[in-house]
Amino acid sequence: MPRDLSERIARARAVPITDEIRRRRMSLRRVGLELVGACPVCGDGGKGSRSNRFAVHLRKNVWLCRQCNAGGGVVDLVMHLDGIGFNIRKREPRRRSATCLAATMPAGAARR
């Protein structure tokens, strides 16, 4: 992997997962060290506001959907929510995701 690409990936992974959640206006509630709620992809399973299918561990900066059986870091979250793979994500720098922008932005470039 080219050095520049690995630096971009490292910067994208360093973005706090809570920043991406806020940016997407996801409705989650805090329970201990986690934010829980309905999965934006698979829904709430009929539980409404009591759903805890989707969880974000704040200290570990990781997420898990108990129904989709998916989880990971912030880059994985963006791929899950947008429904695309990593290779596509690398080729689409104009997507609206802050994580994507961090992953595709050249080092030292000014942010808007």
C-alpha positions in Angstrom: 0.0 0.0 0.0 1.4 3.4 -0.9 2.6 5.5 2.1 0.2 8.4 1.3 -2.8 6.1 1.2 -1.9 4.4 4.5 -1.6 7.9 6.1 -5.0 8.9 4.8 -6.5 5.6 6.2 -4.8 6.3 9.6 -6.3 9.8 9.7 -9.8 8.5 8.8 -9.6 5.9 11.5 -8.5 8.6 14.0 -11.9 10.4 13.6 -14.0 9.8 16.7 -17.0 7.7 15.9 -19.2 10.2 17.8 -18.3 12.8 15.3 -19.7 10.7 12.5 -22.8 9.9 14.6 -23.5 13.6 15.2 -22.8 14.5 11.6 -25.5 11.9 10.5 -27.9 13.0 13.2 -28.4 9.5 14.5 -30.7 9.2 17.4 -29.0 7.2 20.1 -29.3 7.2 23.9 -26.5 6.8 26.4 -26.5 3.6 28.6 -23.3 3.4 30.7 -20.3 3.6 28.3 -22.4 2.9 25.2 -24.8 4.8 22.9 -27.6 2.5 21.9 -30.6 2.6 19.6 -32.0 1.4 16.4 -29.7 0.4 13.6 -30.0 2.9 10.7 -29.7 0.0 8.3 -31.9 -2.8 9.7 -34.2 -0.8 12.0 -35.4 -1.3 15.5 -37.1 -4.7 15.4 -40.4 -3.3 16.5 -39.0 -2.0 19.8 -39.1 1.7 18.9 -37.2 3.9 21.4 -36.4 0.8 23.5 -34.2 -0.7 20.8 -30.6 -1.5 21.6 -29.7 -3.4 18.4 -27.1 -0.8 17.5 -24.4 0.1 20.1 -21.4 2.4 20.1 -18.8 1.9 22.8 -17.5 5.4 23.5 -14.2 4.4 25.1 -13.2 1.8 22.5 -14.5 4.0 19.6 -16.2 0.9 18.0 -19.8 0.0 17.0 -21.8 -3.1 16.7 -25.2 -4.0 15.2 -26.5 -7.1 16.9 -29.0 -7.8 14.1 -26.8 -7.2 11.1 -23.9 -8.9 12.9 -21.7 -6.0 11.7 -19.3 -3.8 13.6 -15.9 -2.1 13.7 -14.4 1.3 13.7 -15.5 4.6 12.1 -14.5 3.6 8.6 -16.5 0.4 8.9 -19.5 2.5 10.2 -19.4 4.7 7.1 -19.2 1.7 4.8 -22.1 0.1 6.6 -24.4 3.1 6.6 -23.6 4.0 2.9 -23.8 0.3 1.9 -20.5 0.3 0.0 -17.1 -1.4 0.3 -13.7 0.1 1.1 -12.5 0.1 -2.5 -15.5 2.1 -3.7 -15.0 4.5 -0.7 -11.4 5.2 -1.8 -12.6 6.0 -5.3 -15.4 8.4 -4.3 -13.7 11.4 -2.7 -16.7 13.7 -3.2 -19.0 11.7 -0.9 -20.4 13.7 2.0 -18.8 11.7 4.8 -16.3 13.4 7.0 -14.5 10.1 7.4 -14.3 9.7 3.7 -12.9 13.2 3.3 -10.3 12.5 5.9 -9.4 9.3 4.1 -9.1 10.9 0.7 -7.8 14.4 1.6 -4.1 15.0 0.8 -1.9 15.6 3.8 -1.7 19.3 4.7 -4.8 20.2 2.7 -7.1 22.9 4.1 -10.5 21.7 5.4 -13.6 23.7 4.6 
